[in-house]
Amino acid sequence: MADESRVSLYFETRAFEKNGNIYRWLGILYFKRLLKRIGWEKVIRGNQSMQNNPDSLKDYRQWTISSELIHRNAGIVVLLFSLLIGYFHGYRHIFWLVVVNILVNGYPVMLQRYNRHRADRLIRLMHRRRQQKQNYASK
C-alpha cells in the first residue's frame, strides 16, 4: 500500500506548478493551441464533452493521470533507446530523436499536469460552493 501513496503523491501538484507559470513559460499554451488546431482533442475525446459537475472533472482528472503515465513511460523508453543508440553510433545521431521525444512525450506530460491542476482547483471551488449553498439553506 505504500507504493499506492507514493504513486498518488507523484500526481499531486508541486509548489512550482501551482500557478502554471513554468508551463506557460515553456510554451504549453502554444502546444495546447496546436493540438486543438490540428483536431487532436476531437480524436482523443470524441463526442465526450465535459459536464459542469465535480464527477465529470474527477473523471477528467483520472484521464489526465492515465495519459500522463502513458507518455511518461513512452518517453523514458525512447530516451533509453536514444542513449543506447548514441553510445554505439555517436550522440550526434540522436538529436532528432530527443527533440521528437520531447514534443511527442514531454509536452503531453506537462499539458496533463497543467490541466490536472486546473481541474483540481475547479473541483475544490465547486465543493466549496456546494458547502456554502448547504450552509445558506440550513440557516
Order of alpha helices (4+ residues) and beta strands (2+ residues): alpha-alpha-alpha-alpha-alpha-alpha-alpha
